[in-house]
Amino acid sequence: MRYSIGATARIQAPAPQVYGILADYRDGHPHILPKQFTSLSVEQGGRGAGTVFRCEMRVLGRKQMFRASVTEPEPGRVLVETIIEGDPLVTTFTVNPADGGGACDVTISSVIDQKPGLRGMIERFLTPRILEPMYRDELRILNEYAARTGQAR
């Protein structure tokens, strides 16, 4: 069984600028990660599709490492991270223009395969309580970062 977790926010920057931040795993994306993420290193590529990266995060006092690959089913609008080493998880970033192009709505959503038994029930209970606030924080940081980098141009 699968379940989804996500968050959406209005980002006060044009969609192409915001998508550019999300797709840039060398400089943009690392600046918007919440405090739970302790590292992100690019192994291959670095911008959008074809990127492979390794990430480390600390959740509930435990350090977790994962490796993910990036695809762009809709370049400029949809970016997908698929975990290739670690617990299976697919996270999608969707960017839709808003306010006549001066802003955009960004959704971060993950699809998770529920493990069987008691462990799966516990994870399904805890995971939304961990990921949703993390995604809201990432969207807040993205909004702040986009404002700063947009003013610098």
C-alpha positions as CSV (number, residue, x, y, z in Angstrom):
1,M,0.0,0.0,0.0
2,R,1.2,3.5,-0.8
3,Y,0.5,6.8,0.8
4,S,1.3,10.5,0.0
5,I,2.5,13.4,2.0
6,G,2.9,16.9,0.8
7,A,2.8,20.7,1.3
8,T,2.1,23.6,-1.0
9,A,3.1,27.3,-0.7
10,R,3.0,30.5,-2.8
11,I,6.5,31.6,-3.6
12,Q,6.9,35.2,-4.4
13,A,9.2,34.8,-7.4
14,P,8.6,33.8,-11.0
15,A,8.3,30.1,-11.8
16,P,11.4,29.9,-14.0
17,Q,13.6,31.4,-11.2
18,V,12.1,29.0,-8.6
19,Y,12.4,25.9,-10.8
20,G,16.0,26.9,-11.5
21,I,16.8,26.9,-7.8
22,L,15.2,23.5,-7.3
23,A,16.9,21.9,-10.3
24,D,20.4,23.3,-9.4
25,Y,21.7,20.6,-7.0
26,R,25.2,22.2,-6.8
27,D,24.3,25.7,-5.7
28,G,20.5,26.4,-5.5
29,H,18.9,23.3,-3.9
30,P,21.4,23.0,-1.1
31,H,20.5,26.5,0.1
32,I,16.9,25.6,0.7
33,L,17.2,22.4,2.7
34,P,15.8,22.4,6.2
35,K,18.0,22.0,9.2
36,Q,17.4,18.2,9.3
37,F,19.6,17.9,6.2
38,T,23.3,17.8,7.1
39,S,24.8,17.4,3.6
40,L,24.1,17.1,-0.1
41,S,26.8,16.0,-2.5
42,V,26.4,15.7,-6.2
43,E,27.8,12.5,-7.7
44,Q,26.7,13.0,-11.3
45,G,25.3,15.9,-13.3
46,G,24.1,18.7,-11.0
47,R,21.3,20.4,-12.9
48,G,18.0,18.6,-13.4
49,A,17.5,15.3,-15.2
50,G,20.4,12.9,-14.9
51,T,21.6,14.3,-11.5
52,V,22.6,11.7,-8.9
53,F,23.2,12.9,-5.4
54,R,23.9,11.6,-1.9
55,C,22.2,13.2,1.1
56,E,22.5,12.9,4.8
57,M,19.8,13.9,7.3
58,R,19.1,13.6,11.0
59,V,15.6,12.6,12.0
60,L,14.5,11.7,15.5
61,G,18.1,11.6,16.5
62,R,19.1,9.1,13.9
63,K,21.4,9.9,11.0
64,Q,20.0,8.6,7.6
65,M,21.9,8.5,4.3
66,F,20.3,8.1,1.0
67,R,21.2,8.3,-2.7
68,A,18.7,9.6,-5.3
69,S,18.4,10.2,-9.0
70,V,16.6,13.2,-10.6
71,T,14.2,13.1,-13.6
72,E,12.2,15.9,-15.2
73,P,8.9,14.5,-16.5
74,E,7.9,18.1,-17.4
75,P,11.1,20.2,-17.6
76,G,10.6,23.7,-16.1
77,R,7.5,22.5,-14.1
78,V,8.0,19.0,-12.5
79,L,11.2,17.6,-10.9
80,V,11.3,14.1,-9.4
81,E,13.8,12.7,-6.9
82,T,13.8,8.9,-6.6
83,I,15.7,7.2,-3.9
84,I,18.0,4.6,-5.3
85,E,19.7,3.6,-2.1
86,G,17.7,3.7,1.1
87,D,14.1,3.3,2.0
88,P,12.0,3.7,-1.2
89,L,10.6,7.2,-1.6
90,V,9.7,9.4,-4.6
91,T,9.5,13.1,-4.0
92,T,8.0,15.4,-6.6
93,F,8.5,19.2,-6.9
94,T,5.8,20.9,-9.0
95,V,6.0,24.6,-9.9
96,N,3.0,26.4,-11.3
97,P,3.0,30.0,-12.3
98,A,0.6,32.3,-10.3
99,D,-0.2,36.0,-10.0
100,G,0.3,36.7,-13.7
101,G,3.8,35.1,-13.6
102,G,5.2,37.2,-10.7
103,A,4.8,34.3,-8.3
104,C,4.3,30.6,-8.3
105,D,2.7,27.8,-6.3
106,V,5.2,25.1,-5.4
107,T,4.2,21.6,-4.1
108,I,6.5,19.1,-2.6
109,S,5.0,15.7,-2.3
110,S,6.3,12.2,-1.6
111,V,4.8,8.8,-2.3
112,I,5.9,6.2,0.2
113,D,5.4,2.4,0.1
114,Q,4.0,1.3,3.5
115,K,6.0,-1.5,5.1
116,P,4.0,-4.5,6.3
117,G,3.0,-5.1,9.9
118,L,3.4,-3.0,13.0
119,R,6.6,-1.2,11.7
120,G,4.6,0.0,8.7
121,M,1.7,1.3,10.8
122,I,4.1,3.2,13.1
123,E,6.0,4.7,10.2
124,R,2.7,5.7,8.5
125,F,1.7,7.4,11.7
126,L,5.1,9.2,12.2
127,T,6.2,10.0,8.7
128,P,3.6,12.7,8.0
129,R,4.3,14.4,11.3
130,I,8.0,14.5,10.3
131,L,7.9,15.3,6.6
132,E,5.0,17.8,6.4
133,P,6.6,20.3,8.7
134,M,10.0,19.7,7.0
135,Y,8.4,20.4,3.6
136,R,6.7,23.6,4.9
137,D,10.0,24.7,6.3
138,E,11.7,24.0,2.9
139,L,9.1,26.0,1.1
140,R,9.5,28.9,3.6
141,I,13.3,28.8,3.0
142,L,12.8,28.6,-0.8
143,N,10.6,31.7,-0.7
144,E,13.3,33.6,1.3
145,Y,16.1,32.4,-0.9
146,A,14.3,33.2,-4.1
147,A,13.6,36.7,-2.8
148,R,17.3,37.3,-1.9
149,T,18.6,35.8,-5.2
150,G,16.0,37.6,-7.3
151,Q,17.0,41.0,-5.8
152,A,20.7,40.2,-6.6
153,R,19.9,40.1,-10.3
